Amino acid sequence: QMQLVESGGGLVQPGGSLRLSCAASVSISRIALMGWYRQAPGKQRDLVATITRSNNTHYGDSVKGRFTISRDNAKNTMYLQMNNLKPEDTAVYHCNALLVLKQYWGQGTQVTVSS
């Protein structure tokens, strides 16, 4: 079993920045694929970004050029740097990890972009 705990969400004005963290209870060097997903009220959960064990990254079209995903194996933590935030980025952001063919999710952290 593995636990994922997100942090770093909050209220920010349009154009602002936030950095989300996802701390894992196991060594993330074992995790082949990690990612961030988000879900706005009344909408489906959408992919934000993913990162492989070899640090290959993939981004959803709506966040390309604004968000950066990274992982620090020494801290067992994955990050999402979010710049130039827009109101449409408002959502609950969830951390995801694929370990031994099983998916794990964190409880989510709320990001609200509003003036």
N, C-alpha and C positions, 0 to 999 in steps of 0.2 A: 504494500500500500504506500501511497505517497500523498502528501498534502501540499497544496499550493495556496499561498496567501498573497493577495494583491494589496498594494498600498499606493498612495500618491495622488489619488483623485481629489477633486474639489471643484470650487467655483472659480472661473477665470473669465476675463473679458475677451471679446473677439480680438484676435491678433496676438494673444498671449501664449504662454508655454506652460507645459506641465511635464513631469517625468513620472511615469508609472513604474513600479517595481513588482516583481513576482518572485517570492522566495519559496524555494522547494525544500522539502524535508529529506530529500535524498541528493546524492551527487548528480548534478545535471550533466556531467560528462557522460553519464549513462543514457541520457535522453536523446533519441535520434532527431526528434522534431518538437519544437515548442512554438507557441504562437499567441497572438492576441486576437480576440474577437470582441465585438460590441453589439449591444442590443438596445435600441431605442424603444420607448413605450409604443406598444401596438405593432411593432415591426419584428421581422425575423432576426436571428443572430447572424451577423455578417463578419466575414474575415477582415481583419485589419492588416496583419502582417505575420509572417512565419520566419523561423530561422532554424537551420539544420545544425547538427553537431559540428559540421565543418564550416559553419558560419555563412552558408548560402542563404540569402534572404529573398523574400517575395512580399510584395505589398498590394493591397487593394487599390484600385484605380483612384479612388477618392482621396487617398492619403499620400500618394506618391509625391515625393519632393518636399513633404512637410513633416512626416513621421520617420523615425529611425528606430529599428529594433536591434537589440544587442543582447549578449549574454556574457556573464562573468562566471566561469566555472569555479574559480577559487571561492566565490561568495555564494555559489549555488543560487544565483539570482539572474533573472531575465529583466530587461528594461524596455520601455517604450518612451522615447523622447518625442514629444508632440509639440511642434512649433506652428505658428500662424493658425491658431485654432479658430474654428468657425462654429457658429451656432448649430450647424448640422452635425457637428462632432459630438453633440450632447448624447450621452448613452451610458449604460453600465458596461464597463470594460472587464472582460474575463480573460484570465490566463488559461492556457491549455497546454498539455504535454502528452506526448505519445511515448509510452514506456512498455516494452514487451507486449506490443500489440493491444494495449489497453489505453483508453483515453482518460485523462484526469482533468478536472476543471476546478478553478478557484471560485470563491463565493462572489467575486466581482467588486469593483470599486466605481463609484459614481463620478462621472465627469460632466460638469455643466458649464456650457459656454454661453454667457449672457452679459449684456451691459446693464 
